[in-house]
Amino acid sequence: MFDRSAKSMKPARIGLYGNFGAGNLGNESTLRAVIEQILRRWPDAQLLCFCTNPQDVRTRHNIAAFPSEAVDKTAAEGAGSRGPLGRLARILRIAFQRLPLELVHWVRSLRAVSRTDMLIVAGTGIVADYVCGPLGWPYDIFKLSTLATLCRVKLVFLSVGVGPIRHPLSRWFLKRSLALAHHRSYRDEASKHYLEKIGFNTDRDFVYPDVVFGLSQGKLVPGVRIGERRVVGLGLKDYGSAGRPESRAFREYLNAMAAFVSWLQGHGYAVRLLIGDIQYDTPVVQEFVDVLRSRNIPTDAPLLISKPALTVEELLRQVGETEAVISARYHNLVIALIQNKPVIALSDHAKLDSLATDFGLAQYLVHLENLSPDVLIGKFRQLENDVERLRPYIKAELDKYHQALDALYAAFLAESNAPVRAAGALR
């Protein structure tokens, strides 16, 4: 399929960047999908992942990994920053610790990037700053994009999610980085339009499905019953907590979900609790089980199944054992859809709105703000009535998504050995 010259017969060297190794199973499924697609086309490719936790990526994905950060920014920014003495300590720490470490990291990253032929910013909602500020993902993307340009390494933004981008410095970092790319594609029209609104020209850019829709189907399993009960997957997240589990929005969210679980159990369903992020969602599941117990709602099998998922494989299996999935986690829904499961999206972000709308399932979209058990129950009844119609529809949409992703990988991988060209030249 790929016609290489004699000069380019050496194995392709491809760098991957993303928020990988941090315990978010949606991001890990993104990395796994991209690795599968590359190796399917180039089995001899040499892969290097720039990520927050290289050891985790090496263990999970069996590829080389390099730290994308010079320091742990969260710890560095949070320690000792209160009061005049705290601010002084922070300034001194930046001047005498972080800046020297950053300079060293730029040099080491330059060496690592120079040993690649292509750098892919791979999927996920990483073109944003709403959870990290300008010195998080925006700065790291700018660093790697700049180094790729200096080394004449082809730069690809692959079906990424965009926004929110709130800080002016973040916008500067990200717009400069995107302008350096040879290929830019987004996972939904909303991401492309967001960049247009902040003044970035997207005329030569593309919209393709989220790369997780291209995840291998080899190990997927059919839905099962526990006794006579069908299983519904319920994805939980730290909605409304803002780091404070006692917050009103978080408590109302848990109460609404608890009432919904009680209704499901009373109508012959078992409920499997799902997570999307190990770090953030695991304590939410524990808190939620406590809420169920306080209301005398059964928390043991077969009525409730709450087992941790620490890997993409485990999450795939757990979702595969359900009849339908209701979740606020974006990739819980994608992983359900690739297994032909009907879904209800619980949205607190434009990416979930786009996912449901673009897939033709907007009628099953519920916004988490002012969530009520009655709304959830009504949507689930609608889903029950439509399930026989939905399964062939989902299968047909998946076929379209697979074809689109095949075209996407062909578009930038087929030309990976071509000379470096101006940004946006791949069409």
SEGUFI-136235 format. One line per 4 residues: their letters; for each residue x negated, y, z of C-alpha. Coordinates in nm, 4 decimals. Example, Ala and Ser with C-alpha at 12.3 -4.5 7.8 and 13.67 -1.06 7.14 Angstrom:
AS	-1.2300 -0.4500 0.7800 | -1.3670 -0.1060 0.7140
***
This chain:
MFDR	0.0000 0.0000 0.0000 | -0.2880 0.2355 0.0813 | -0.5485 0.2868 -0.1913 | -0.8803 0.3737 -0.0290
SAKS	-1.2031 0.4640 -0.2021 | -1.5255 0.2753 -0.1246 | -1.6372 0.5665 0.0932 | -1.3242 0.5398 0.3069
MKPA	-1.3220 0.1652 0.3621 | -1.4426 0.2003 0.7217 | -1.1665 0.1574 0.9850 | -0.9493 0.4648 1.0337
RIGL	-1.0231 0.6482 1.3578 | -0.7056 0.8007 1.4984 | -0.6658 1.0118 1.8118 | -0.3316 1.0335 1.9903
YGNF	-0.2264 1.3029 2.2363 | 0.0737 1.3149 2.4656 | 0.1917 1.3066 2.8250 | 0.0932 0.9425 2.8541
GAGN	-0.0141 0.7491 3.1613 | 0.2051 0.9569 3.3950 | 0.4725 0.6932 3.4636 | 0.7381 0.8171 3.2214
LGNE	0.8607 0.5048 3.0422 | 1.0124 0.7082 2.7599 | 0.6718 0.8559 2.6832 | 0.5080 0.5136 2.7121
STLR	0.7619 0.3721 2.4656 | 0.6676 0.6585 2.2315 | 0.3001 0.5677 2.2496 | 0.3757 0.1997 2.2043
AVIE	0.5909 0.2711 1.8964 | 0.3237 0.4875 1.7319 | 0.0515 0.2295 1.8027 | 0.2678 -0.0458 1.6514
QILR	0.3396 0.1555 1.3388 | -0.0242 0.2490 1.2825 | -0.1579 -0.1030 1.3387 | 0.1120 -0.2509 1.1176
RWPD	-0.0264 -0.0459 0.8307 | -0.3934 -0.0374 0.9327 | -0.4719 -0.3414 1.1527 | -0.8369 -0.2344 1.1784
AQLL	-0.7649 0.1209 1.2983 | -0.9664 0.2469 1.5961 | -0.7383 0.4306 1.8392 | -0.8276 0.6838 2.1087
CFCT	-0.5637 0.8350 2.3367 | -0.6101 1.1775 2.4982 | -0.3896 1.1611 2.8069 | -0.3422 1.2520 3.1727
NPQD	-0.4286 0.9071 3.3085 | -0.6722 0.7170 3.0849 | -0.6913 0.4102 3.3075 | -0.3155 0.3610 3.2967
VRTR	-0.3131 0.3901 2.9164 | -0.6023 0.1440 2.8817 | -0.4174 -0.1068 3.0978 | -0.0728 -0.0638 2.9402
HNIA	-0.1685 -0.0305 2.5748 | -0.5160 -0.1860 2.5452 | -0.6658 0.1102 2.3599 | -0.9479 0.3525 2.4395
AFPS	-0.8485 0.6621 2.6346 | -1.0010 0.9995 2.7246 | -0.8803 1.2527 2.9865 | -0.6916 1.5439 2.8313
EAVD	-0.7408 1.7606 3.1404 | -1.0561 1.8835 3.3098 | -0.8845 1.8948 3.6490 | -0.5555 1.7921 3.8073
KTAA	-0.3745 2.1200 3.7410 | -0.0829 2.0474 3.9737 | -0.3070 1.9840 4.2715 | -0.5380 2.2720 4.1853
EGAG	-0.2571 2.5259 4.1561 | -0.0618 2.4103 4.4589 | -0.3337 2.3850 4.7226 | -0.3878 2.6790 4.9579
SRGP	-0.2125 2.9450 4.7506 | -0.0109 3.1201 5.0256 | -0.1066 3.4518 5.1814 | -0.4038 3.6803 5.1042
LGRL	-0.6624 3.4220 5.2098 | -0.4902 3.1556 5.0047 | -0.4882 3.3769 4.6955 | -0.8560 3.4575 4.7453
ARIL	-0.9357 3.0885 4.7810 | -0.7439 3.0198 4.4598 | -0.9381 3.2875 4.2695 | -1.2702 3.1506 4.3969
RIAF	-1.1669 2.7965 4.3106 | -1.0810 2.9006 3.9543 | -1.4049 3.0988 3.9129 | -1.6499 2.8492 4.0612
QRLP	-1.4784 2.5142 4.0125 | -1.2184 2.5091 3.7411 | -1.3892 2.7291 3.4804 | -1.7180 2.5349 3.4844
LELV	-1.5246 2.2077 3.4679 | -1.3198 2.3416 3.1752 | -1.6329 2.4352 2.9826 | -1.7777 2.0887 3.0358
HWVR	-1.4467 1.9325 2.9312 | -1.4369 2.1376 2.6084 | -1.7805 2.0024 2.5164 | -1.6903 1.6423 2.6000
SLRA	-1.3571 1.6716 2.4188 | -1.5366 1.8148 2.1146 | -1.7541 1.5056 2.0991 | -1.4529 1.2761 2.1348
VSRT	-1.2438 1.4573 1.8728 | -1.5363 1.4653 1.6280 | -1.5362 1.0853 1.6249 | -1.1796 1.0727 1.4869
DMLI	-1.0375 1.1234 1.1376 | -0.6922 1.2305 1.2502 | -0.5402 1.3678 1.5705 | -0.1691 1.3012 1.6244
VAGT	0.0387 1.4915 1.8802 | 0.2772 1.2021 1.9171 | 0.6480 1.2458 1.9774 | 0.7997 1.3392 2.3180
GIVA	0.9109 1.6869 2.4279 | 0.5581 1.8102 2.4845 | 0.5790 2.1353 2.2840 | 0.7229 2.3094 2.5883
DYVC	0.6249 2.4679 2.9185 | 0.9360 2.4451 3.1356 | 0.7856 2.1808 3.3670 | 0.4166 2.2745 3.3506
GPLG	0.3651 2.6432 3.2689 | 0.1266 2.7789 3.0039 | -0.1817 2.6090 3.1484 | -0.0262 2.2647 3.1229
WPYD	0.0758 2.1093 2.7895 | 0.0507 2.4360 2.5873 | -0.3116 2.4904 2.6862 | -0.4078 2.1250 2.6363
IFKL	-0.2453 2.1195 2.2904 | -0.4274 2.4415 2.2000 | -0.7600 2.2988 2.3170 | -0.7295 1.9774 2.1161
STLA	-0.5846 2.1506 1.8089 | -0.8698 2.4011 1.8054 | -1.1293 2.1264 1.8405 | -0.9656 1.9212 1.5634
TLCR	-0.9880 2.2229 1.3317 | -1.3532 2.2833 1.4206 | -1.4307 1.9183 1.3453 | -1.2231 1.9166 1.0236
VKLV	-1.0021 1.6451 1.1676 | -0.6520 1.6162 1.0201 | -0.3975 1.7433 1.2741 | -0.0447 1.5985 1.2827
FLSV	0.2530 1.6955 1.4996 | 0.4611 1.3797 1.4703 | 0.8361 1.4067 1.5313 | 0.7882 1.6191 1.8438
GVGP	1.0536 1.7756 2.0619 | 1.0298 2.1511 2.1223 | 1.1325 2.3822 2.4044 | 1.2039 2.5518 2.6251
IRHP	0.8898 2.7682 2.5928 | 0.9348 3.0441 2.8481 | 0.5966 3.2118 2.9027 | 0.4478 3.4452 2.6369
LSRW	0.1062 3.2796 2.6755 | 0.2642 2.9391 2.6144 | 0.4203 3.0668 2.2940 | 0.0857 3.2027 2.1790
FLKR	-0.0925 2.8722 2.2525 | 0.1717 2.6594 2.0818 | 0.2312 2.8761 1.7752 | -0.1442 2.8951 1.7107
SLAL	-0.1735 2.5183 1.7498 | 0.1168 2.4393 1.5187 | -0.0224 2.6750 1.2556 | -0.3382 2.4617 1.2379
AHHR	-0.1508 2.1391 1.1604 | -0.1520 1.9572 0.8277 | 0.1839 1.7943 0.8995 | 0.4587 1.9126 1.1328
SYRD	0.7764 1.7189 1.1976 | 1.0369 1.7444 1.4731 | 1.2710 1.4894 1.6236 | 1.5799 1.7056 1.5753
EASK	1.7013 2.0184 1.4006 | 1.7319 2.1967 1.7361 | 1.3545 2.1779 1.7842 | 1.2887 2.3215 1.4404
HYLE	1.5406 2.5998 1.4928 | 1.3909 2.6805 1.8336 | 1.0556 2.7531 1.6720 | 1.2239 2.9650 1.4068
KIGF	1.3886 3.1724 1.6814 | 1.0543 3.2481 1.8440 | 0.9042 3.3581 1.5146 | 0.7268 3.0504 1.3788
NTDR	0.7633 2.9727 1.0066 | 0.8995 2.6196 0.9615 | 0.9700 2.6361 0.5868 | 0.7258 2.3527 0.5154
DFVY	0.8233 2.1412 0.8152 | 1.0379 1.8301 0.8473 | 1.2920 1.6675 1.0773 | 1.2689 1.2931 1.1388
PDVV	1.4142 1.0614 1.4051 | 1.2414 1.0144 1.7386 | 0.9542 0.7705 1.6865 | 1.0922 0.5294 1.9491
FGLS	1.3599 0.4369 1.6956 | 1.0740 0.2606 1.5145 | 0.9843 0.0428 1.8136 | 0.9425 -0.3250 1.7305
QGKL	1.2610 -0.5299 1.7580 | 1.0733 -0.8562 1.8227 | 1.1270 -0.8904 2.1991 | 1.4731 -0.7442 2.2318
VPGV	1.7381 -0.9539 2.4054 | 2.1179 -0.9676 2.3730 | 2.3610 -0.8517 2.6381 | 2.4361 -1.1034 2.9125
RIGE	2.7042 -1.1527 3.1725 | 2.6579 -1.2044 3.5437 | 2.9232 -1.4645 3.6062 | 3.2374 -1.3229 3.4527
RRVV	3.1191 -0.9660 3.4721 | 2.9845 -0.7558 3.1887 | 2.6880 -0.5350 3.2790 | 2.6845 -0.1566 3.2366
GLGL	2.3495 0.0227 3.2508 | 2.3510 0.3452 3.4528 | 2.0476 0.5687 3.4129 | 1.9645 0.7986 3.7033
KDYG	1.7338 1.1001 3.7203 | 1.6457 1.3825 3.9577 | 1.9091 1.6169 3.8137 | 1.9605 1.9315 4.0186
SAGR	1.7090 1.8337 4.2855 | 1.4386 2.0897 4.1977 | 1.2192 1.9016 4.4440 | 1.4870 1.9339 4.7154
PESR	1.7073 1.6213 4.7379 | 1.9430 1.8063 4.9748 | 2.0383 2.0596 4.7054 | 2.4081 2.0953 4.6335
AFRE	2.3844 2.0158 4.2618 | 2.1889 1.6977 4.3324 | 2.4341 1.5854 4.5997 | 2.7369 1.6500 4.3761
YLNA	2.5682 1.4575 4.0940 | 2.5057 1.1541 4.3168 | 2.8600 1.1656 4.4549 | 3.0130 1.1711 4.1073
MAAF	2.7960 0.8803 3.9953 | 2.8835 0.6853 4.3101 | 3.2560 0.7256 4.2452 | 3.1992 0.6059 3.8886
VSWL	3.0095 0.2977 4.0093 | 3.2952 0.2150 4.2448 | 3.5431 0.2397 3.9569 | 3.3294 0.0192 3.7314
QGHG	3.2944 -0.2477 3.9977 | 3.6671 -0.2370 4.0627 | 3.7338 -0.2926 3.6916 | 3.5262 -0.6045 3.6518
YAVR	3.1830 -0.4647 3.5634 | 2.8451 -0.5156 3.7214 | 2.6177 -0.2106 3.7247 | 2.2455 -0.2144 3.6544
LLIG	2.0576 0.0956 3.7667 | 1.8012 0.2174 3.5120 | 1.5167 0.4658 3.5386 | 1.3165 0.6580 3.2825
DIQY	1.0369 0.7974 3.4974 | 0.8752 0.5853 3.7684 | 0.7522 0.8785 3.9751 | 1.0668 1.0906 3.9732
DTPV	1.3518 0.8434 3.9318 | 1.2486 0.5728 4.1813 | 1.3271 0.7854 4.4891 | 1.6534 0.8941 4.3242
VQEF	1.7598 0.5297 4.2946 | 1.6798 0.4764 4.6626 | 1.8784 0.7857 4.7580 | 2.1675 0.6757 4.5385
VDVL	2.1832 0.3300 4.6960 | 2.2029 0.4999 5.0369 | 2.4978 0.7081 4.9119 | 2.6726 0.3921 4.7905
RSRN	2.6197 0.2229 5.1288 | 2.7569 0.5268 5.3132 | 3.0773 0.4871 5.1092 | 3.0937 0.1085 5.1584
IPTD	3.0401 0.0534 4.7856 | 2.8682 -0.2837 4.7212 | 2.4930 -0.2537 4.6656 | 2.4017 -0.6185 4.6165
APLL	2.4107 -0.8486 4.3146 | 2.6173 -0.9372 4.1275 | 2.8031 -0.6040 4.1626 | 2.4894 -0.3865 4.1648
ISKP	2.1479 -0.4726 4.0230 | 1.8651 -0.2418 4.1236 | 1.5258 -0.3817 4.0275 | 1.2312 -0.1604 3.9356
ALTV	1.1052 -0.1308 3.5787 | 0.7335 -0.0535 3.5692 | 0.6681 -0.1224 3.2014 | 0.8306 -0.0590 2.8657
EELL	0.8850 -0.4348 2.8301 | 1.0782 -0.4491 3.1573 | 1.2930 -0.1503 3.0624 | 1.3664 -0.3028 2.7208
RQVG	1.4753 -0.6250 2.8877 | 1.6934 -0.4479 3.1462 | 1.8671 -0.2379 2.8829 | 1.9007 -0.5458 2.6613
ETEA	2.1029 -0.7204 2.9314 | 2.3703 -0.4502 2.9314 | 2.6864 -0.4055 2.7262 | 2.6591 -0.0246 2.7260
VISA	2.4363 0.2464 2.8754 | 2.5348 0.5725 3.0440 | 2.2282 0.7844 3.1176 | 2.0791 1.1304 3.1567
RYHN	1.7380 1.0024 3.0432 | 1.6787 1.0638 2.6719 | 1.4781 0.7497 2.6031 | 1.7118 0.5280 2.8063
LVIA	1.9643 0.6173 2.5382 | 1.7243 0.5659 2.2473 | 1.6179 0.2266 2.3829 | 1.9862 0.1343 2.4158
LIQN	2.0649 0.2458 2.0621 | 1.7770 0.0499 1.9062 | 1.9365 -0.2573 2.0667 | 2.2758 -0.1666 1.9195
KPVI	2.4258 -0.0671 2.2550 | 2.6991 0.1993 2.2707 | 2.5990 0.4930 2.4910 | 2.7314 0.7892 2.6839
ALSD	2.4780 1.0729 2.7037 | 2.4773 1.2746 3.0267 | 2.3166 1.5987 2.9173 | 2.1220 1.8698 3.0958
HAKL	1.8966 1.9513 2.7981 | 1.9379 2.0359 2.4305 | 1.7496 1.7184 2.3320 | 2.0343 1.5007 2.4617
DSLA	2.2922 1.7159 2.2854 | 2.0928 1.6748 1.9635 | 2.0504 1.3006 2.0073 | 2.4228 1.2416 2.0513
TDFG	2.5213 1.4830 1.7750 | 2.2607 1.3722 1.5196 | 2.3513 1.0069 1.5743 | 2.7207 1.0820 1.5292
LAQY	2.8140 1.0133 1.8926 | 2.8985 1.3653 2.0092 | 3.2403 1.2487 2.1312 | 3.0587 1.0490 2.4018
LVHL	2.8519 1.3435 2.5262 | 2.9079 1.4652 2.8840 | 2.7319 1.7675 3.0332 | 2.5948 1.7177 3.3821
ENLS	2.6972 2.0617 3.4964 | 3.0208 2.0238 3.6941 | 3.0212 1.6471 3.6305 | 3.3308 1.4717 3.7630
PDVL	3.4207 1.1025 3.8055 | 3.7421 1.1541 3.6082 | 3.5488 1.2796 3.3039 | 3.3070 0.9867 3.3243
IGKF	3.5876 0.7344 3.3556 | 3.7740 0.8899 3.0630 | 3.4664 0.8762 2.8397 | 3.3967 0.5182 2.9386
RQLE	3.7534 0.4119 2.8575 | 3.7152 0.5788 2.5187 | 3.3890 0.3869 2.4691 | 3.5597 0.0592 2.5624
NDVE	3.8315 0.1190 2.3042 | 3.5790 0.2066 2.0327 | 3.3132 -0.0577 2.0981 | 3.4009 -0.2932 1.8101
RLRP	3.3911 -0.0028 1.5671 | 3.0740 0.1420 1.7183 | 2.8434 -0.1602 1.6906 | 2.8406 -0.1804 1.3084
YIKA	2.8230 0.1991 1.2927 | 2.5176 0.2074 1.5208 | 2.3533 -0.0692 1.3176 | 2.4057 0.1271 0.9943
ELDK	2.2618 0.4456 1.1488 | 1.9606 0.2523 1.2783 | 1.8909 0.1260 0.9272 | 1.8853 0.4875 0.8058
YHQA	1.6544 0.5888 1.0901 | 1.4154 0.3021 1.0125 | 1.3977 0.4056 0.6477 | 1.3315 0.7663 0.7464
LDAL	1.0515 0.6672 0.9839 | 0.8933 0.4428 0.7207 | 0.8862 0.7458 0.4903 | 0.7393 0.9606 0.7680
YAAF	0.4463 0.7270 0.8386 | 0.3854 0.6779 0.4677 | 0.3767 1.0552 0.4187 | 0.0864 1.1305 0.6501
LAES	-0.0937 0.7963 0.6815 | -0.1207 0.7447 0.3059 | -0.3178 1.0686 0.2748 | -0.5260 1.0361 0.5895
NAPV	-0.8451 1.0011 0.3848 | -0.7692 1.2962 0.1578 | -0.9669 1.6193 0.1983 | -0.8433 1.8582 0.4645
RAAG	-0.5817 2.0932 0.3195 | -0.3922 2.3988 0.4301 | -0.1389 2.3652 0.7102 | 0.1982 2.2328 0.5983
ALR	0.0681 2.1013 0.2666 | 0.2119 1.7503 0.3117 | 0.5603 1.7485 0.1669
***
